[in-house]
Amino acid sequence: MTLIFSRPKKLNHIDTVRYEIDMLRYAANRLAEQKLTEREAWVYLEAFLLHYRNLIEFLGKETASQTDLHVTTIWQLANLAPPTKLHEIHTDGKVLWTRYEPKDSQGGGRISQYLQHCTTKRIDAKDWEVATMMNEIEPLLCELEKSLGATPGILDPVPPVPTLSYFSACTTVGTHAAAATLASDAPLKKRPKDFE
């Protein structure tokens, strides 16, 4: 048996951004289902963190490398008008970039230290407040999508994630509820109908 897989071919740079958005939303929706085995939860958490990091770099990195797609430059590459709120999107993206990819001098704890490669940081317990992270980025993604053009994506689009109630997942501690550890003082809320 041969196992060969590839991600969908991207036809243009907008497809790359749409793919990141769709995969982030898909992973967040799966984590919110709370019906996953422990290992499935970890797989979806890693996918969520990977696409989240890619998107906050796209939205908020101060200066992009020559081959990076960036919220301030993709519009020229795609021959599209930039969003009217481009400055606000980039400013809010910088906040998320600083929060989730802090330099060591700012305390570290970057997503990339737990995901990108094997580091000494990976034995440090780290909870990822998935609902909070998604609630922070989703308004930026919705605003961004208004300017991405009407062309269909390479996959069926994943609709915006509704506001999620609190849940977190940990990349270093195994629990049977890795995707849905509720804070003891947080009220248990009924999930939005979008998830049922």
C-alpha positions in Angstrom: 0.0 0.0 0.0 1.4 3.4 -1.0 0.5 6.4 1.1 1.0 9.6 -0.9 -0.9 12.7 0.0 -0.7 16.4 -1.0 -2.5 19.5 0.0 -4.8 21.0 -2.6 -2.9 22.9 -5.3 -3.1 26.7 -4.8 -3.9 28.6 -8.0 -2.9 31.9 -6.6 -1.8 33.7 -3.4 -5.4 34.4 -2.4 -5.9 30.6 -2.4 -3.0 30.3 0.1 -4.7 32.7 2.5 -8.1 31.1 2.0 -6.6 27.7 2.7 -5.1 28.9 6.0 -8.4 30.5 7.1 -10.4 27.4 6.2 -8.1 25.0 7.9 -8.0 27.1 11.1 -11.8 27.2 11.2 -12.1 23.5 10.5 -9.6 22.7 13.3 -11.4 25.0 15.7 -14.8 23.5 14.9 -13.5 20.0 15.5 -11.9 21.0 18.8 -15.2 22.6 19.9 -17.1 19.3 19.2 -15.6 17.8 22.3 -16.1 14.3 20.9 -12.5 13.5 20.1 -10.1 11.0 21.4 -7.1 12.4 23.2 -4.9 11.9 20.2 -7.4 13.3 17.8 -7.6 16.4 20.0 -3.9 16.8 19.9 -3.8 16.5 16.1 -6.5 19.1 15.7 -4.8 21.3 18.4 -1.6 21.2 16.4 -3.4 22.0 13.2 -5.2 24.9 14.9 -1.9 26.3 16.2 -0.1 25.9 12.9 -2.7 27.7 10.9 -3.2 30.3 13.7 0.5 31.1 13.7 0.6 31.3 9.9 -2.3 33.7 9.9 -1.1 36.0 12.7 2.3 36.2 10.9 0.4 37.1 7.7 -1.7 39.7 9.6 0.7 41.1 12.1 4.4 40.5 11.5 6.1 43.9 11.4 8.0 43.4 8.2 7.7 40.5 5.8 10.5 38.6 4.3 10.9 38.8 0.5 8.9 35.6 -0.2 6.3 36.0 2.6 2.7 36.8 1.8 1.7 39.7 4.1 -1.5 41.5 4.7 0.1 44.8 3.5 1.5 43.4 0.2 -0.8 40.6 -1.1 -3.2 43.0 -2.7 -0.7 44.1 -5.3 0.3 40.5 -6.0 -3.3 39.5 -6.5 -4.3 42.7 -8.3 -7.1 43.4 -5.8 -8.0 46.6 -3.9 -6.9 46.3 -0.2 -9.4 46.4 2.5 -10.6 49.8 3.6 -9.6 48.9 7.2 -6.2 47.5 6.2 -4.4 49.7 8.8 -6.7 48.4 11.6 -6.4 44.8 10.5 -2.6 45.0 10.5 -2.6 46.9 13.8 -4.8 44.3 15.4 -2.8 41.5 13.8 0.4 42.9 15.4 -1.3 42.6 18.8 -2.0 38.9 18.2 1.5 38.4 16.7 3.1 39.9 19.8 0.8 38.0 22.2 1.3 34.5 20.6 4.8 34.8 19.2 6.6 36.8 21.9 10.3 37.1 21.8 12.3 35.5 24.6 13.0 38.9 26.0 9.2 39.3 26.3 8.8 36.0 28.2 8.8 33.5 25.3 6.1 30.9 25.1 5.7 31.3 21.3 3.5 28.9 19.4 6.5 28.0 17.3 8.4 26.9 20.4 5.8 24.2 21.0 5.1 23.2 17.5 7.6 24.1 14.8 10.5 21.9 16.0 11.7 20.0 19.1 12.7 22.5 21.7 13.5 22.5 25.5 10.3 24.6 25.9 8.1 21.6 25.0 8.3 20.1 28.4 6.8 23.3 29.9 3.1 22.9 30.4 1.2 25.3 28.1 -2.5 25.8 27.9 -3.9 27.2 24.7 -7.2 29.1 25.1 -8.5 28.0 21.8 -11.9 29.7 22.2 -10.2 33.0 23.2 -7.7 32.8 20.4 -10.5 32.1 17.8 -12.7 34.9 19.1 -9.7 37.3 18.8 -8.8 36.4 15.2 -12.2 35.7 13.7 -13.3 39.4 13.3 -10.0 40.1 11.5 -10.5 37.2 9.1 -14.1 38.2 8.4 -12.9 41.8 7.6 -10.1 40.3 5.4 -12.4 38.1 3.5 -14.4 41.0 2.3 -11.5 42.0 0.0 -10.3 38.5 -1.1 -12.5 38.6 -4.1 -15.5 36.5 -5.2 -13.5 33.6 -6.7 -14.3 30.3 -5.1 -11.6 28.8 -3.0 -9.8 25.5 -3.6 -12.0 23.8 -1.0 -15.6 24.4 0.1 -15.3 27.4 2.4 -15.7 26.8 6.1 -18.1 29.5 7.5 -16.8 31.8 10.3 -16.7 30.2 13.7 -19.4 31.6 16.0 -18.2 33.0 19.3 -17.0 30.1 21.3 -17.4 29.6 25.1 -14.3 29.0 27.1 -12.2 25.9 26.5 -8.5 25.3 26.3 -6.2 22.6 25.3 -2.7 21.7 26.5 0.2 20.7 24.3 2.2 18.9 27.1 -0.3 17.4 29.5 -2.5 14.4 28.5 -6.1 14.4 29.7 -9.2 12.8 28.4 -10.7 16.2 27.9 -7.7 17.9 26.3 -9.9 19.8 23.9 -12.4 20.9 26.5 -10.9 21.6 29.8 -13.4 24.0 31.5 -12.2 26.4 34.1 -13.8 25.4 37.4 -15.3 28.9 37.9 -16.6 29.2 34.3 -20.3 28.5 33.8 -21.1 25.7 31.5 -22.9 27.1 28.6 -25.0 25.4 26.0 -23.1 25.2 22.7 -24.3 27.4 19.8 -26.6 25.6 17.4 -23.9 26.0 14.7 -22.0 23.2 16.5 -24.9 20.7 16.9 
